[in-house]
Amino acid sequence: MHRTGWYLVGYDIEDQRRRVKVHKVISNEGLFLQRSIFLLNLAVPEVKALLDQLAGITTMEDDLRAWPVRHPEDIWFNRKEAVQGLPILELTD
């Protein structure tokens, strides 16, 4: 069993059809933070599977990124913590 970790996932997709599809897929997996930015709590194999699924939707002109985050409280917007009160989970492979 793989331990879960926190990931910040964001995308920049100009085509509305692809953008809506990507948004729906990620919405099922994570917490919507802002427009095209999501916070996910997944194991490494789940993150890889999600990114593989999204690669089937996106094209080379789209920008899709995922960053590991130690803890959601490390994410700041306008000098305030984006998410508070979530447990600290270590990132592992």
N, CA and C atoms as a LAMMPS dump frame, in Angstrom:
ITEM: TIMESTEP
0
ITEM: NUMBER OF ATOMS
279
ITEM: BOX BOUNDS ff ff ff
-5.0000000000000000e+02 5.0000000000000000e+02
-5.0000000000000000e+02 5.0000000000000000e+02
-5.0000000000000000e+02 5.0000000000000000e+02
ITEM: ATOMS id mol type element x y z
1 1 1 N 0.839 -1.183 0
2 1 2 C 0 0 0
3 1 3 C 0.886 1.249 0
4 2 1 N 0.546 2.179 -0.831
5 2 2 C 1.307 3.42 -0.952
6 2 3 C 0.692 4.493 -0.068
7 3 1 N 1.56 5.247 0.592
8 3 2 C 1.073 6.378 1.374
9 3 3 C 0.746 7.526 0.442
10 4 1 N -0.18 8.34 0.871
11 4 2 C -0.58 9.473 0.045
12 4 3 C 0.288 10.681 0.334
13 5 1 N 0.271 11.597 -0.595
14 5 2 C 0.98 12.857 -0.459
15 5 3 C 0.147 13.956 -1.093
16 6 1 N 0.533 15.178 -0.823
17 6 2 C -0.177 16.338 -1.353
18 6 3 C 0.458 16.795 -2.664
19 7 1 N -0.372 17.178 -3.609
20 7 2 C 0.085 17.67 -4.909
21 7 3 C -0.753 18.87 -5.313
22 8 1 N -0.087 19.854 -5.85
23 8 2 C -0.745 21.006 -6.435
24 8 3 C -0.741 20.778 -7.937
25 9 1 N -1.905 20.799 -8.55
26 9 2 C -2.029 20.549 -9.985
27 9 3 C -2.668 21.77 -10.628
28 10 1 N -2.062 22.216 -11.709
29 10 2 C -2.587 23.365 -12.422
30 10 3 C -2.503 23.165 -13.922
31 11 1 N -3.332 23.861 -14.626
32 11 2 C -3.314 23.754 -16.086
33 11 3 C -3.656 25.086 -16.729
34 12 1 N -3.173 25.232 -17.956
35 12 2 C -3.489 26.376 -18.803
36 12 3 C -3.86 25.794 -20.154
37 13 1 N -5.145 25.773 -20.436
38 13 2 C -5.652 25.145 -21.655
39 13 3 C -6.56 26.141 -22.356
40 14 1 N -6.185 26.528 -23.565
41 14 2 C -6.945 27.533 -24.297
42 14 3 C -8.258 26.975 -24.858
43 15 1 N -8.221 25.746 -25.354
44 15 2 C -9.403 25.135 -25.956
45 15 3 C -10.442 24.814 -24.872
46 16 1 N -11.63 25.36 -25.003
47 16 2 C -12.648 25.209 -23.964
48 16 3 C -13.085 23.76 -23.771
49 17 1 N -13.248 22.99 -24.839
50 17 2 C -13.673 21.587 -24.691
51 17 3 C -12.671 20.781 -23.88
52 18 1 N -11.388 20.914 -24.207
53 18 2 C -10.361 20.183 -23.459
54 18 3 C -10.272 20.691 -22.023
55 19 1 N -10.379 22.003 -21.851
56 19 2 C -10.303 22.591 -20.507
57 19 3 C -11.43 22.06 -19.619
58 20 1 N -12.637 21.973 -20.149
59 20 2 C -13.781 21.46 -19.38
60 20 3 C -13.569 19.992 -19.033
61 21 1 N -13.074 19.207 -19.979
62 21 2 C -12.818 17.785 -19.717
63 21 3 C -11.771 17.607 -18.616
64 22 1 N -10.685 18.366 -18.702
65 22 2 C -9.624 18.276 -17.69
66 22 3 C -10.168 18.707 -16.339
67 23 1 N -10.931 19.78 -16.311
68 23 2 C -11.504 20.27 -15.06
69 23 3 C -12.382 19.192 -14.41
70 24 1 N -13.219 18.528 -15.19
71 24 2 C -14.1 17.49 -14.65
72 24 3 C -13.303 16.333 -14.065
73 25 1 N -12.275 15.909 -14.765
74 25 2 C -11.462 14.784 -14.283
75 25 3 C -10.767 15.148 -12.971
76 26 1 N -10.125 16.305 -12.929
77 26 2 C -9.399 16.699 -11.718
78 26 3 C -10.373 16.996 -10.576
79 27 1 N -11.535 17.541 -10.884
80 27 2 C -12.53 17.844 -9.845
81 27 3 C -12.943 16.597 -9.082
82 28 1 N -12.926 15.465 -9.74
83 28 2 C -13.289 14.209 -9.079
84 28 3 C -12.209 13.734 -8.118
85 29 1 N -11.016 14.275 -8.24
86 29 2 C -9.882 13.798 -7.443
87 29 3 C -9.409 14.765 -6.373
88 30 1 N -9.691 16.062 -6.544
89 30 2 C -9.061 17.011 -5.639
90 30 3 C -9.942 18.166 -5.225
91 31 1 N -9.342 19.012 -4.434
92 31 2 C -9.99 20.201 -3.9
93 31 3 C -9.71 21.377 -4.823
94 32 1 N -10.771 21.987 -5.317
95 32 2 C -10.672 23.139 -6.21
96 32 3 C -10.228 24.346 -5.394
97 33 1 N -9.082 24.945 -5.761
98 33 2 C -8.587 26.115 -5.054
99 33 3 C -8.898 27.411 -5.782
100 34 1 N -8.587 27.423 -7.104
101 34 2 C -8.794 28.65 -7.868
102 34 3 C -8.719 28.321 -9.347
103 35 1 N -9.712 28.712 -10.091
104 35 2 C -9.783 28.491 -11.54
105 35 3 C -9.228 27.139 -11.964
106 36 1 N -7.977 27.086 -12.339
107 36 2 C -7.383 25.852 -12.844
108 36 3 C -6.337 25.289 -11.887
109 37 1 N -6.509 25.525 -10.605
110 37 2 C -5.565 25.055 -9.595
111 37 3 C -6.306 24.14 -8.608
112 38 1 N -5.747 22.962 -8.391
113 38 2 C -6.354 21.975 -7.506
114 38 3 C -5.323 21.441 -6.526
115 39 1 N -5.796 21.026 -5.363
116 39 2 C -4.977 20.359 -4.369
117 39 3 C -5.456 18.916 -4.277
118 40 1 N -4.526 17.982 -4.453
119 40 2 C -4.879 16.57 -4.425
120 40 3 C -4.109 15.854 -3.326
121 41 1 N -4.727 14.86 -2.748
122 41 2 C -4.096 14.015 -1.752
123 41 3 C -4.151 12.59 -2.286
124 42 1 N -3.096 12.192 -2.996
125 42 2 C -3.074 10.909 -3.687
126 42 3 C -1.743 10.208 -3.476
127 43 1 N -1.741 8.915 -3.678
128 43 2 C -0.501 8.146 -3.699
129 43 3 C 0.176 8.354 -5.048
130 44 1 N 1.475 8.139 -5.097
131 44 2 C 2.245 8.359 -6.328
132 44 3 C 1.641 7.603 -7.522
133 45 1 N 1.287 6.318 -7.396
134 45 2 C 0.692 5.635 -8.555
135 45 3 C -0.618 6.279 -9.014
136 46 1 N -1.395 6.807 -8.07
137 46 2 C -2.643 7.474 -8.439
138 46 3 C -2.379 8.779 -9.175
139 47 1 N -1.359 9.517 -8.745
140 47 2 C -0.991 10.763 -9.429
141 47 3 C -0.542 10.446 -10.854
142 48 1 N 0.3 9.425 -10.986
143 48 2 C 0.776 9.044 -12.326
144 48 3 C -0.388 8.616 -13.208
145 49 1 N -1.331 7.849 -12.666
146 49 2 C -2.495 7.413 -13.442
147 49 3 C -3.355 8.608 -13.862
148 50 1 N -3.526 9.559 -12.949
149 50 2 C -4.3 10.755 -13.272
150 50 3 C -3.624 11.551 -14.381
151 51 1 N -2.323 11.751 -14.268
152 51 2 C -1.598 12.504 -15.298
153 51 3 C -1.623 11.777 -16.634
154 52 1 N -1.555 10.447 -16.609
155 52 2 C -1.682 9.669 -17.848
156 52 3 C -3.068 9.866 -18.467
157 53 1 N -4.096 9.855 -17.627
158 53 2 C -5.46 10.072 -18.115
159 53 3 C -5.591 11.457 -18.733
160 54 1 N -5.025 12.456 -18.072
161 54 2 C -5.095 13.83 -18.585
162 54 3 C -4.269 14.002 -19.858
163 55 1 N -3.184 13.246 -19.977
164 55 2 C -2.371 13.303 -21.206
165 55 3 C -3.177 12.834 -22.408
166 56 1 N -4.151 11.965 -22.171
167 56 2 C -5.021 11.508 -23.25
168 56 3 C -6.031 12.556 -23.684
169 57 1 N -6.22 13.564 -22.867
170 57 2 C -7.17 14.644 -23.173
171 57 3 C -6.455 15.86 -23.746
172 58 1 N -5.285 16.173 -23.212
173 58 2 C -4.575 17.395 -23.582
174 58 3 C -3.71 17.199 -24.827
175 59 1 N -3.249 18.315 -25.371
176 59 2 C -2.349 18.295 -26.515
177 59 3 C -1.049 18.997 -26.125
178 60 1 N -0.101 19.021 -27.032
179 60 2 C 1.195 19.651 -26.766
180 60 3 C 1.066 21.158 -26.548
181 61 1 N 0.011 21.776 -27.024
182 61 2 C -0.161 23.218 -26.829
183 61 3 C -0.713 23.555 -25.433
184 62 1 N -1.172 22.555 -24.705
185 62 2 C -1.691 22.757 -23.353
186 62 3 C -0.555 22.672 -22.341
187 63 1 N -0.759 23.3 -21.195
188 63 2 C 0.228 23.277 -20.12
189 63 3 C -0.434 22.648 -18.897
190 64 1 N 0.047 21.488 -18.499
191 64 2 C -0.46 20.759 -17.352
192 64 3 C 0.717 20.449 -16.444
193 65 1 N 0.615 20.833 -15.154
194 65 2 C 1.74 20.647 -14.236
195 65 3 C 1.253 20.117 -12.895
196 66 1 N 2.129 19.363 -12.245
197 66 2 C 1.855 18.858 -10.896
198 66 3 C 3.103 19.047 -10.052
199 67 1 N 2.912 19.602 -8.857
200 67 2 C 4.026 19.831 -7.94
201 67 3 C 3.725 19.139 -6.613
202 68 1 N 4.699 18.422 -6.06
203 68 2 C 4.492 17.884 -4.712
204 68 3 C 4.533 19.026 -3.697
205 69 1 N 3.698 18.932 -2.685
206 69 2 C 3.615 19.942 -1.64
207 69 3 C 3.721 19.224 -0.298
208 70 1 N 4.592 19.716 0.575
209 70 2 C 4.762 19.072 1.872
210 70 3 C 3.46 19.049 2.651
211 71 1 N 2.774 20.188 2.659
212 71 2 C 1.523 20.31 3.391
213 71 3 C 0.703 21.446 2.777
214 72 1 N -0.615 21.323 2.762
215 72 2 C -1.449 22.381 2.177
216 72 3 C -1.22 23.753 2.797
217 73 1 N -0.843 23.807 4.066
218 73 2 C -0.611 25.111 4.689
219 73 3 C 0.628 25.809 4.129
220 74 1 N 1.434 25.086 3.326
221 74 2 C 2.583 25.703 2.667
222 74 3 C 2.166 26.534 1.456
223 75 1 N 0.929 26.398 1.031
224 75 2 C 0.418 27.122 -0.135
225 75 3 C -0.219 28.415 0.356
226 76 1 N 0.234 29.517 -0.201
227 76 2 C -0.256 30.832 0.233
228 76 3 C -0.88 31.586 -0.93
229 77 1 N -1.981 32.261 -0.658
230 77 2 C -2.607 33.182 -1.594
231 77 3 C -2.812 34.498 -0.855
232 78 1 N -2.36 35.576 -1.425
233 78 2 C -2.529 36.894 -0.803
234 78 3 C -2.087 36.899 0.661
235 79 1 N -0.947 36.256 0.915
236 79 2 C -0.331 36.208 2.245
237 79 3 C -1.162 35.465 3.28
238 80 1 N -2.104 34.631 2.834
239 80 2 C -2.903 33.822 3.747
240 80 3 C -2.769 32.361 3.33
241 81 1 N -2.863 31.475 4.306
242 81 2 C -2.799 30.054 3.985
243 81 3 C -4.018 29.673 3.147
244 82 1 N -3.787 28.891 2.105
245 82 2 C -4.873 28.491 1.217
246 82 3 C -5.801 27.492 1.892
247 83 1 N -5.22 26.581 2.632
248 83 2 C -6.001 25.52 3.27
249 83 3 C -5.478 25.346 4.682
250 84 1 N -6.352 25.299 5.642
251 84 2 C -5.938 25.12 7.033
252 84 3 C -6.624 23.898 7.631
253 85 1 N -5.973 23.306 8.626
254 85 2 C -6.594 22.235 9.381
255 85 3 C -6.476 20.846 8.797
256 86 1 N -5.725 20.676 7.717
257 86 2 C -5.546 19.342 7.145
258 86 3 C -4.319 18.688 7.77
259 87 1 N -4.338 17.366 7.948
260 87 2 C -3.205 16.699 8.583
261 87 3 C -1.969 16.711 7.698
262 88 1 N -0.801 16.724 8.303
263 88 2 C 0.449 16.662 7.556
264 88 3 C 0.684 15.223 7.124
265 89 1 N 0.893 15.025 5.849
266 89 2 C 1.204 13.716 5.293
267 89 3 C 2.499 13.814 4.522
268 90 1 N 3.406 12.931 4.774
269 90 2 C 4.702 12.953 4.098
270 90 3 C 4.558 12.397 2.684
271 91 1 N 5.301 12.976 1.744
272 91 2 C 5.335 12.491 0.374
273 91 3 C 6.26 11.292 0.287
274 92 1 N 5.798 10.253 -0.354
275 92 2 C 6.628 9.07 -0.551
276 92 3 C 6.427 8.548 -1.958
277 93 1 N 7.352 7.714 -2.401
278 93 2 C 7.206 7.062 -3.71
279 93 3 C 6.433 5.787 -3.569
